[in-house]
Amino acid sequence: MTDHDEHREGLEHDLPIMQAKGMVGGLAVLPRARRSLLGLMGGVGVLALVGCASDDSSSSASTGAPSGQPPAGGGGQLSADQTGVADGDIPEETGGPYPADGSNGVDVLSQSGIVRSDIRSSFGRASGTAEGVPLTIRLKVYDHDGDQATPYEGAAVYLWHCDREGRYSLYSDGVTEENYLRGVQEVASDGTLEFTSVFPACYAGRWPHLHFEVYGSLADATSAGTKLRTSQIAFPEEVCRHVYDTAEGYDASSANLAGVSLDSDGVFGDGHSLQMAKLTGSVQDGYTLALTVPV
C-alpha cells in the first residue's frame, strides 16, 4: 500500500492550512462579493453545528436523525439557527497528495462521467468496483454570510476518498488504472447533494476521512476551475471501531486506528467539531453520513 505520510508532512501542504486559519497573511479572497470577513479568513471565527457536540463528545455517532436541518422545501435565506450554522465557514484543509483535480498532474474532473452520484465503480475505460460497507453521503451546502445562510443552489462538490484497503484510485499501487470513489454532484435548490459510496479504510498515520472541494458551479468543477473551499470530513470513532472490527476486508484498519487519534491527526488535530460527521446505520444495512457545509 502507498505510504501516506506526506498527508501530514511538508510546508507545501501545511502553508494553505495555516493561511486559511489566519496563522499567516496573504490568503486569496474567495469569490462571492458578499462573503463576510470571517468567511474570507477560512473559519477563524466560531462555527457550531446544531446537534454537533464538542470534539470529545460521542454524540456524532448518534443513531437518531441529524438535528439542525433546515425546514423542508429550502429556498430563500434562512437564519443561522435554522440551518445549524453560526458565524464562520467549514475550515480550509489540504487536499492531500491524491486529489486528481489537475493540481498535481492527474485530472479526473474533465473526464466524461465524473458527474455521478454512485461513485463505487470506475467509469470510462476503467471497470473496477470498490468493495466495502455501503455508505450514503449526504451534505447540505450553504453560502454563509453573517447571520444568514442561503442554500448554495448550483454550486458543485467534488468528493473523493480511499477504498477499504486504504488505496486511492489513479495513484496507489494496484488501482492506478481505476478512477472509482471520485465524483461530482451539483447542489440542489435546498442545498443538498448525495453520493453512494463505501466506508473508507483507516490507513497508517491518518484518521478516517473524506476529501471534498466546493466549486461555484458545475462548469467550474468539471473544468477544474476556481475552488471556493477544500476541506475534509472526519468519522466518529465508535462507528469506525465497530466497522473495522466486524466488517470483511478492513484487515489493517483496526490496528491503524489504534495508532492514531483525532488530537494527533495532522488535519483534525487543531479542531474537528465542524467537520465531524453524523453516522447512522449498521454494517449489515450500510451507513448514512450527514454533514452541513457552510462556505
Residue, then its C-alpha position, 0 to 999 in steps of 0.5 A: m500500500t502507498d505510504h501516506d505520510e506526506h498527508r501530514e508532512g511538508l510546508e507545501h501542504d501545511l502553508p494553505i492550512m495555516q493561511a486559511k486559519g489566519m496563522v499567516g497573511g496573504l490568503a486569496v479572497l474567495p469569490r462571492a462579493r458578499r462573503s463576510l470577513l470571517g468567511l474570507m479568513g477560512g473559519v477563524g471565527v466560531l462555527a457550531l453545528v446544531g446537534c454537533a457536540s464538542d470534539d470529545s463528545s460521542s454524540s456524532a455517532s448518534t443513531g437518531a436523525p441529524s438535528g439542525q436541518p433546515p425546514a423542508g422545501g429550502g429556498g430563500q435565506l434562512s437564519a443561522d439557527q435554522t440551518g445549524v450554522a453560526d458565524g464562520d465557514i467549514p475550515e480550509e484543509t489540504g487536499g492531500p497528495y491524491p486529489a486528481d483535480g489537475s493540481n498535481g498532474v492527474d485530472v479526473l474532473s474533465q473526464s466524461g462521467i465524473v458527474r455521478s452520484d454512485i461513485r463505487s465503480s470506475f467509469g470510462r475505460a476503467s471497470g473496477t468496483a470498490e468493495g466495502v460497507p455501503l455508505t450514503i453521503r449526504l451534505k447540505v451546502y450553504d453560502h454563509d454570510g453573517d447571520q444568514a445562510t442561503p442554500y448554495e443552489g448550483a454550486a458543485v462538490y467534488l468528493w473523493h476518498c480511499d477504498r477499504e484497503g486504504r488505496y486511492s484510485l489513479y495513484s496507489d499501487g494496484v488501482t492506478e488504472e481505476n478512477y472509482l470513489r471520485g465524483v461530482q454532484e451539483v447542489a440542489s435548490d435546498g442545498t443538498l447533494e448525495f453520493t453512494s459510496v463505501f466506508p473508507a479504510c483507516y490507513a497508517g498515520r491518518w484518521p478516517h476521512l473524506h476529501f471534498e472541494v466546493y466549486g461555484s458551479l458545475a462548469d467550474a468543477t468539471s473544468a477544474g476551475t476556481k475552488l471556493r473551499t477544500s476541506q475534509i470530513a472526519f468519522p466518529e470513532e465508535v462507528c469506525r471501531h465497530v466497522y473495522d472490527t466486524a466488517e470483511g476486508y478492513d484487515a489493517s484498519s483496526a490496528n491503524l486506528a489504534g495508532v492514531s487519534l483525532d488530537s494527533d491527526g495532522v488535519f483534525g488535530d487543531g479542531h474537528s467539531l465542524q467537520m465531524a460527521k453524523l453516522t447512522g446505520s449498521v454494517q449489515d444495512g450500510y451507513t448514512l453520513a450527514l454533514t452541513v457545509p457552510v462556505 
